[in-house]
Structure formats: C-alpha cells, structure tokens
C-alpha cells in the first residue's frame, strides 16, 4: 500500500543554492500540541505587589513525527540543519503544499541529544518529537482536526 495518500505526512524543505533538500515523511505525524514559553521574569515586592516584564513570548508546536527506521538519516540531516539556527519550510500535509510555514527548530537545540522511540506494535516505525517555532512569531494558525463548525 502506498503511503502517499496518507494525510498529515510532513514535508520539509531546507538548504541553500543547489543543495536544497525536499523531504517528505512516509507516515502521518501524530496530532501536534501547542505550547507557549515566555522570556522574562517576575518578582513580588515585600508589600505583596507583583511586578513582571516580558521580553518575548514564543508560540511553539510540538510535532511528533512517525517514521520508518530507514528515514532516520533524513531526519538527522534536518535536525542538524535546524540546530545551526537555520530556518526551513514545513508543510504540515505534503498533499497540500500551499499550506506551509517558515520555521525554526526549537528542540532539540544544538548541544541537546535526541532519540527515537519504537512503537510497540510496529517495530519498524519510530517516533521522534521535535519542536517548531514560526519565524514570523505569533500563534500558530493551524489545527490538526478540522473544525466542523467552520
């Protein structure tokens, strides 16, 4: 059975000049999860009055990729590119290339390790979580499940 018809197979495009890599995963990703991190701080004065400052708010997307073991080399190359603080194009659904986002890799960052975990029932399939952030900032305009009311 061809996996090209599966929805939510991610597509990644990265590189420069003649060395552009265009890679599509063969299996769909798990539903993603949004997370928000804030750069800043807060303190409470002796009087009990709170004070806070926010430098930046990052809207991240935790994407768990499902891959065949044979795709790990392509993923390793993508992670190496992202760990160099380079942006890349991510299409959440390879079947709909018009929906794409320019992103940074937020995890694993340079110096962080990553590993795959095997699916118990399908030993040839592995999962690897990565975290993405939009280059333009702001919340993700993206839903995994279609909103029936829309």
MDAnalysis code that builds the backbone (N, CA, C; Angstrom):
import MDAnalysis as mda
import numpy as np

u = mda.Universe.empty(450, n_residues=150, atom_resindex=np.repeat(np.arange(150), 3), trajectory=True)
u.add_TopologyAttr("name", ["N", "CA", "C"] * 150)
u.add_TopologyAttr("resid", np.arange(1, 151))
u.add_TopologyAttr("resname", ["UNK", "UNK", "UNK", "UNK", "UNK", "UNK", "UNK", "UNK", "UNK", "UNK", "UNK", "UNK", "UNK", "UNK", "UNK", "UNK", "UNK", "UNK", "UNK", "UNK", "UNK", "UNK", "UNK", "UNK", "UNK", "UNK", "UNK", "UNK", "UNK", "UNK", "UNK", "UNK", "UNK", "UNK", "UNK", "UNK", "UNK", "UNK", "UNK", "UNK", "UNK", "UNK", "UNK", "UNK", "UNK", "UNK", "UNK", "UNK", "UNK", "UNK", "UNK", "UNK", "UNK", "UNK", "UNK", "UNK", "UNK", "UNK", "UNK", "UNK", "UNK", "UNK", "UNK", "UNK", "UNK", "UNK", "UNK", "UNK", "UNK", "UNK", "UNK", "UNK", "UNK", "UNK", "UNK", "UNK", "UNK", "UNK", "UNK", "UNK", "UNK", "UNK", "UNK", "UNK", "UNK", "UNK", "UNK", "UNK", "UNK", "UNK", "UNK", "UNK", "UNK", "UNK", "UNK", "UNK", "UNK", "UNK", "UNK", "UNK", "UNK", "UNK", "UNK", "UNK", "UNK", "UNK", "UNK", "UNK", "UNK", "UNK", "UNK", "UNK", "UNK", "UNK", "UNK", "UNK", "UNK", "UNK", "UNK", "UNK", "UNK", "UNK", "UNK", "UNK", "UNK", "UNK", "UNK", "UNK", "UNK", "UNK", "UNK", "UNK", "UNK", "UNK", "UNK", "UNK", "UNK", "UNK", "UNK", "UNK", "UNK", "UNK", "UNK", "UNK", "UNK", "UNK", "UNK", "UNK", "UNK", "UNK"])
u.atoms.positions = np.array([
    [0.838, -1.189, 0.000],
    [0.000, 0.000, 0.000],
    [0.876, 1.244, 0.000],
    [0.572, 2.156, -0.868],
    [1.319, 3.402, -0.956],
    [0.945, 4.313, 0.214],
    [1.945, 4.950, 0.786],
    [1.687, 5.875, 1.895],
    [1.481, 7.302, 1.405],
    [1.575, 7.533, 0.098],
    [1.455, 8.886, -0.442],
    [0.066, 9.481, -0.263],
    [-0.939, 8.642, -0.011],
    [-2.298, 9.157, 0.163],
    [-2.584, 9.534, 1.610],
    [-1.720, 9.162, 2.542],
    [-1.954, 9.479, 3.952],
    [-1.945, 10.991, 4.167],
    [-2.915, 11.536, 4.904],
    [-2.852, 12.959, 5.256],
    [-1.832, 13.178, 6.378],
    [-1.409, 14.413, 6.544],
    [-0.523, 14.839, 7.620],
    [0.863, 14.194, 7.569],
    [1.286, 13.853, 6.353],
    [2.693, 13.477, 6.169],
    [3.455, 14.780, 6.018],
    [4.393, 15.024, 6.879],
    [5.122, 16.298, 6.846],
    [6.067, 16.357, 5.655],
    [6.265, 17.582, 5.194],
    [7.246, 17.857, 4.139],
    [8.150, 18.965, 4.649],
    [9.449, 18.792, 4.470],
    [10.441, 19.760, 4.916],
    [11.316, 20.146, 3.733],
    [11.570, 21.452, 3.580],
    [12.441, 21.952, 2.524],
    [13.484, 22.844, 3.196],
    [14.752, 22.520, 2.967],
    [15.823, 23.305, 3.584],
    [17.070, 23.234, 2.719],
    [17.989, 24.136, 2.984],
    [19.245, 24.182, 2.242],
    [19.384, 25.513, 1.529],
    [20.489, 25.650, 0.812],
    [20.752, 26.881, 0.069],
    [21.290, 26.541, -1.308],
    [21.068, 27.449, -2.230],
    [21.608, 27.296, -3.579],
    [21.181, 25.992, -4.230],
    [22.153, 25.261, -4.742],
    [21.882, 23.989, -5.405],
    [21.774, 22.820, -4.453],
    [21.939, 23.079, -3.166],
    [21.893, 22.000, -2.175],
    [20.591, 22.009, -1.388],
    [19.477, 22.193, -2.062],
    [18.180, 22.226, -1.396],
    [17.664, 20.797, -1.241],
    [17.218, 20.492, -0.043],
    [16.667, 19.171, 0.257],
    [15.161, 19.314, 0.407],
    [14.417, 18.452, -0.241],
    [12.956, 18.420, -0.174],
    [12.582, 17.012, 0.276],
    [12.194, 16.885, 1.530],
    [11.952, 15.569, 2.124],
    [10.526, 15.460, 2.658],
    [9.853, 14.389, 2.300],
    [8.515, 14.091, 2.807],
    [8.576, 12.834, 3.658],
    [7.950, 12.883, 4.825],
    [7.858, 11.675, 5.632],
    [6.867, 10.726, 4.969],
    [7.031, 9.451, 5.214],
    [6.155, 8.459, 4.586],
    [4.938, 8.135, 5.435],
    [4.968, 8.521, 6.708],
    [3.859, 8.253, 7.619],
    [3.324, 9.562, 8.184],
    [2.046, 9.609, 8.565],
    [1.492, 10.841, 9.134],
    [2.039, 11.115, 10.531],
    [2.138, 12.396, 10.853],
    [2.558, 12.807, 12.199],
    [1.397, 12.619, 13.167],
    [1.734, 12.497, 14.425],
    [0.691, 12.469, 15.447],
    [0.096, 13.875, 15.570],
    [-1.108, 14.007, 16.129],
    [-1.648, 15.367, 16.337],
    [-0.661, 16.213, 17.150],
    [-0.402, 17.416, 16.667],
    [0.574, 18.272, 17.349],
    [-0.046, 18.935, 18.566],
    [0.848, 19.460, 19.384],
    [0.458, 20.114, 20.628],
    [1.116, 21.488, 20.658],
    [0.338, 22.500, 20.987],
    [0.883, 23.856, 21.099],
    [1.403, 24.082, 22.515],
    [2.485, 24.836, 22.603],
    [2.988, 25.258, 23.915],
    [3.504, 26.681, 23.790],
    [3.466, 27.399, 24.873],
    [3.917, 28.788, 24.880],
    [4.963, 28.957, 25.967],
    [6.077, 29.535, 25.603],
    [7.095, 29.858, 26.599],
    [7.323, 31.363, 26.572],
    [7.692, 31.899, 27.699],
    [7.891, 33.333, 27.841],
    [9.305, 33.607, 28.317],
    [9.955, 34.571, 27.692],
    [11.247, 35.053, 28.150],
    [10.960, 36.318, 28.944],
    [11.358, 36.326, 30.179],
    [11.087, 37.462, 31.055],
    [11.215, 37.027, 32.498],
    [10.521, 37.708, 33.368],
    [10.605, 37.360, 34.779],
    [9.543, 38.073, 35.577],
    [9.464, 37.676, 36.827],
    [8.513, 38.324, 37.732],
    [9.063, 38.264, 39.150],
    [8.669, 39.220, 39.920],
    [9.045, 39.307, 41.340],
    [7.843, 39.816, 42.108],
    [7.811, 39.497, 43.372],
    [6.791, 40.042, 44.256],
    [7.502, 40.877, 45.316],
    [7.097, 42.128, 45.447],
    [7.713, 43.039, 46.413],
    [7.351, 42.605, 47.835],
    [8.081, 43.128, 48.789],
    [7.794, 42.823, 50.189],
    [6.370, 43.223, 50.568],
    [5.840, 44.208, 49.879],
    [4.471, 44.656, 50.156],
    [3.424, 43.705, 49.556],
    [3.884, 42.732, 48.742],
    [2.960, 41.801, 48.120],
    [2.533, 42.195, 46.724],
    [3.078, 43.298, 46.218],
    [2.723, 43.769, 44.882],
    [3.572, 43.044, 43.838],
    [2.925, 42.376, 42.876],
    [3.704, 41.690, 41.846],
    [4.162, 42.641, 40.750],
    [5.298, 42.338, 40.170],
    [5.812, 43.075, 39.018],
    [6.355, 42.044, 38.031],
    [6.182, 42.317, 36.750],
    [6.643, 41.376, 35.732],
    [7.097, 42.123, 34.494],
    [7.964, 41.478, 33.748],
    [8.353, 42.003, 32.442],
    [8.428, 40.827, 31.469],
    [8.013, 41.087, 30.245],
    [8.043, 40.069, 29.207],
    [8.875, 40.599, 28.053],
    [9.934, 39.883, 27.715],
    [10.786, 40.256, 26.594],
    [10.229, 39.659, 25.307],
    [9.830, 38.398, 25.396],
    [9.341, 37.704, 24.208],
    [8.442, 36.551, 24.628],
    [7.448, 36.287, 23.820],
    [6.580, 35.131, 24.033],
    [6.673, 34.257, 22.784],
    [7.066, 32.996, 22.984],
    [7.215, 32.069, 21.862],
    [6.045, 31.099, 21.828],
    [5.460, 30.972, 20.666],
    [4.368, 30.029, 20.456],
    [4.955, 28.842, 19.695],
    [5.139, 27.751, 20.398],
    [5.791, 26.577, 19.834],
    [4.775, 25.505, 19.462],
    [5.227, 24.605, 18.625],
    [4.406, 23.479, 18.204],
    [5.227, 22.217, 18.385],
    [4.750, 21.327, 19.243],
    [5.438, 20.046, 19.444],
    [4.879, 19.066, 18.426],
    [5.748, 18.620, 17.546],
    [5.373, 17.742, 16.451],
    [6.046, 16.390, 16.658],
    [5.251, 15.348, 16.803],
    [5.795, 14.003, 16.938],
    [5.726, 13.329, 15.577],
    [6.904, 13.175, 14.983],
    [6.993, 12.554, 13.670],
    [7.011, 11.041, 13.818],
    [6.260, 10.366, 12.979],
    [6.320, 8.907, 12.892],
    [7.050, 8.569, 11.607],
    [8.064, 7.749, 11.736],
    [8.938, 7.446, 10.606],
    [9.251, 5.964, 10.548],
    [9.588, 5.513, 9.357],
    [10.211, 4.208, 9.249],
    [11.670, 4.380, 9.646],
    [12.255, 3.346, 10.167],
    [13.641, 3.414, 10.616],
    [14.568, 3.885, 9.494],
    [14.230, 3.552, 8.264],
    [15.063, 3.945, 7.125],
    [15.045, 5.451, 6.868],
    [14.125, 6.198, 7.488],
    [14.037, 7.649, 7.297],
    [14.847, 8.434, 8.329],
    [15.441, 7.754, 9.291],
    [16.157, 8.455, 10.364],
    [17.338, 9.273, 9.848],
    [17.968, 8.832, 8.788],
    [19.089, 9.592, 8.231],
    [18.622, 10.951, 7.713],
    [17.458, 10.986, 7.046],
    [16.910, 12.245, 6.560],
    [16.528, 13.158, 7.722],
    [15.957, 12.581, 8.767],
    [15.599, 13.382, 9.943],
    [16.849, 13.936, 10.616],
    [17.891, 13.136, 10.721],
    [19.142, 13.602, 11.335],
    [19.709, 14.796, 10.566],
    [19.622, 14.762, 9.241],
    [20.111, 15.888, 8.429],
    [19.259, 17.136, 8.673],
    [17.944, 16.963, 8.774],
    [17.059, 18.101, 9.060],
    [17.375, 18.692, 10.429],
    [17.536, 17.851, 11.430],
    [17.838, 18.338, 12.775],
    [19.191, 19.054, 12.793],
    [20.178, 18.510, 12.092],
    [21.494, 19.177, 12.028],
    [21.355, 20.566, 11.413],
    [20.524, 20.684, 10.368],
    [20.291, 21.986, 9.743],
    [19.631, 22.944, 10.737],
    [18.585, 22.483, 11.393],
    [17.868, 23.319, 12.342],
    [18.693, 23.693, 13.559],
    [19.565, 22.792, 13.996],
    [20.410, 23.091, 15.151],
    [21.460, 24.151, 14.849],
    [21.682, 24.435, 13.589],
    [22.606, 25.508, 13.200],
    [21.883, 26.858, 13.145],
    [20.677, 26.931, 13.716],
    [19.859, 28.144, 13.775],
    [19.424, 28.599, 12.390],
    [19.290, 27.663, 11.475],
    [18.812, 27.962, 10.129],
    [17.309, 27.692, 10.067],
    [16.593, 28.504, 9.325],
    [15.153, 28.278, 9.159],
    [14.925, 27.272, 8.035],
    [13.732, 26.685, 8.034],
    [13.353, 25.770, 6.969],
    [11.846, 25.826, 6.780],
    [11.395, 25.312, 5.649],
    [9.983, 25.310, 5.307],
    [9.359, 23.998, 5.774],
    [8.221, 24.101, 6.456],
    [7.489, 22.916, 6.903],
    [6.082, 22.948, 6.327],
    [5.722, 21.902, 5.632],
    [4.349, 21.703, 5.146],
    [3.725, 20.646, 6.046],
    [2.724, 20.999, 6.832],
    [2.112, 20.016, 7.732],
    [1.514, 18.820, 6.997],
    [1.024, 19.049, 5.776],
    [0.440, 17.981, 4.979],
    [1.083, 18.026, 3.593],
    [1.890, 17.032, 3.279],
    [2.595, 17.009, 1.991],
    [1.630, 17.001, 0.818],
    [0.384, 16.576, 1.051],
    [-0.614, 16.567, -0.016],
    [-1.181, 17.959, -0.291],
    [-0.906, 18.921, 0.592],
    [-1.371, 20.299, 0.436],
    [-0.186, 21.252, 0.580],
    [0.680, 21.310, -0.421],
    [1.906, 22.106, -0.305],
    [1.679, 23.611, -0.182],
    [0.479, 24.092, -0.521],
    [0.200, 25.526, -0.402],
    [0.162, 25.969, 1.049],
    [-0.120, 25.046, 1.969],
    [-0.089, 25.360, 3.394],
    [1.306, 25.033, 3.902],
    [2.089, 26.080, 4.122],
    [3.466, 25.880, 4.575],
    [3.880, 27.020, 5.489],
    [4.890, 26.766, 6.292],
    [5.348, 27.730, 7.290],
    [6.870, 27.740, 7.317],
    [7.445, 28.937, 7.409],
    [8.871, 29.074, 7.620],
    [9.103, 29.005, 9.122],
    [9.946, 28.059, 9.559],
    [10.066, 27.765, 10.990],
    [11.520, 27.668, 11.428],
    [11.698, 27.759, 12.747],
    [12.956, 27.435, 13.410],
    [12.756, 26.163, 14.210],
    [13.814, 25.420, 14.396],
    [13.793, 24.253, 15.267],
    [14.068, 24.726, 16.689],
    [13.122, 24.534, 17.581],
    [13.281, 24.923, 18.982],
    [13.784, 23.766, 19.836],
    [13.557, 22.564, 19.416],
    [14.077, 21.396, 20.132],
    [14.104, 20.224, 19.161],
    [15.162, 19.469, 19.160],
    [16.336, 19.604, 20.013],
    [17.278, 20.700, 19.501],
    [17.749, 21.533, 20.402],
    [18.691, 22.594, 20.067],
    [20.106, 22.034, 19.976],
    [21.015, 22.829, 19.447],
    [22.413, 22.423, 19.392],
    [22.894, 22.084, 20.803],
    [23.566, 20.984, 20.933],
    [24.055, 20.541, 22.236],
    [23.085, 19.615, 22.958],
    [21.856, 19.512, 22.462],
    [20.876, 18.602, 23.067],
    [20.853, 17.293, 22.276],
    [20.673, 16.212, 22.974],
    [20.573, 14.930, 22.289],
    [19.118, 14.651, 21.942],
    [18.920, 13.751, 21.021],
    [17.568, 13.313, 20.662],
    [17.631, 11.826, 20.358],
    [16.512, 11.186, 20.518],
    [16.451, 9.757, 20.228],
    [15.041, 9.394, 19.797],
    [14.966, 8.295, 19.096],
    [13.663, 7.813, 18.663],
    [13.122, 6.811, 19.672],
    [11.827, 6.646, 19.674],
    [11.211, 5.578, 20.466],
    [10.425, 4.708, 19.497],
    [10.435, 3.434, 19.748],
    [9.752, 2.487, 18.867],
    [8.305, 2.315, 19.288],
    [7.462, 2.132, 18.280],
    [6.075, 1.801, 18.558],
    [6.027, 0.310, 18.875],
    [5.435, -0.037, 19.993],
    [5.416, -1.422, 20.431],
    [4.821, -2.370, 19.417],
    [3.720, -1.980, 18.809],
    [3.041, -2.887, 17.896],
    [3.643, -2.894, 16.490],
    [4.405, -1.854, 16.139],
    [5.023, -1.760, 14.820],
    [6.509, -1.455, 15.006],
    [7.310, -2.479, 15.119],
    [8.721, -2.304, 15.452],
    [9.529, -1.581, 14.386],
    [9.042, -1.518, 13.157],
    [9.772, -0.815, 12.098],
    [9.491, 0.686, 12.109],
    [8.523, 1.098, 12.916],
    [8.138, 2.508, 12.987],
    [8.685, 3.114, 14.270],
    [9.258, 4.315, 14.139],
    [9.774, 5.038, 15.302],
    [9.077, 6.389, 15.385],
    [9.111, 6.977, 16.565],
    [8.581, 8.324, 16.774],
    [9.692, 9.206, 17.311],
    [9.726, 10.432, 16.814],
    [10.705, 11.412, 17.269],
    [9.984, 12.747, 17.435],
    [9.988, 13.307, 18.657],
    [9.369, 14.625, 18.846],
    [10.352, 15.739, 18.496],
    [9.844, 16.742, 17.804],
    [10.605, 17.966, 17.564],
    [9.689, 19.133, 17.917],
    [10.288, 20.295, 18.167],
    [9.507, 21.490, 18.494],
    [9.853, 22.567, 17.479],
    [8.819, 23.172, 16.897],
    [8.981, 24.194, 15.875],
    [8.426, 25.531, 16.356],
    [9.016, 26.628, 15.846],
    [8.529, 27.979, 16.125],
    [8.494, 28.754, 14.819],
    [7.423, 29.504, 14.605],
    [7.294, 30.308, 13.394],
    [8.371, 31.392, 13.348],
    [8.967, 31.610, 12.197],
    [9.957, 32.669, 12.027],
    [9.310, 34.029, 12.266],
    [8.077, 34.198, 11.805],
    [7.398, 35.491, 11.953],
    [6.833, 35.696, 13.356],
    [6.915, 34.686, 14.208],
    [6.371, 34.796, 15.563],
    [4.857, 34.706, 15.553],
    [4.289, 34.782, 16.708],
    [2.842, 34.738, 16.840],
    [2.308, 33.320, 16.949],
    [1.018, 33.220, 17.269],
    [0.396, 31.906, 17.432],
    [0.286, 31.152, 16.097],
    [0.180, 29.867, 16.197],
    [0.051, 29.013, 15.018],
    [-1.363, 29.080, 14.455],
    [-1.518, 29.420, 13.184],
    [-2.845, 29.452, 12.550],
    [-3.173, 28.090, 11.938],
    [-3.174, 27.060, 12.757],
    [-3.206, 25.705, 12.232],
    [-3.912, 24.778, 13.209],
    [-4.832, 23.973, 12.699],
    [-5.500, 22.955, 13.509],
    [-5.276, 21.598, 12.874],
    [-5.058, 20.593, 13.707],
    [-4.883, 19.232, 13.197],
    [-6.219, 18.648, 12.763],
    [-7.212, 18.830, 13.613],
    [-8.544, 18.312, 13.309],
    [-9.387, 19.441, 12.752],
    [-10.062, 19.179, 11.644],
    [-10.910, 20.199, 11.035],
    [-12.027, 20.584, 11.983],
    [-12.326, 21.873, 12.037],
    [-13.402, 22.360, 12.885],
    [-14.711, 22.204, 12.119],
    [-15.617, 21.313, 12.577],
    [-16.852, 21.098, 11.819],
    [-17.728, 22.335, 11.738],
    [-17.547, 23.291, 12.643],
    [-18.366, 24.493, 12.628],
    [-17.831, 25.568, 11.705],
    [-16.640, 25.363, 11.164],
    [-16.018, 26.392, 10.328],
    [-16.562, 26.375, 8.917],
])
